């Protein structure tokens, strides 16, 4: 196996993982969790 083929495979796999992370963060199912996490710095602890 040529090193360039291996580099191409790693690039494609990394790109697919990147797209999966983007899809996961934009999912409506996770929106409530991310909105709650975004408000953590502003939460008043009494």
Secondary structure, 3 states (H helix, E strand, C coil): CCHHHHHHHHHHHHHHHHHHHHHHHHCHHHHHHHHHHHCHHHCCCC
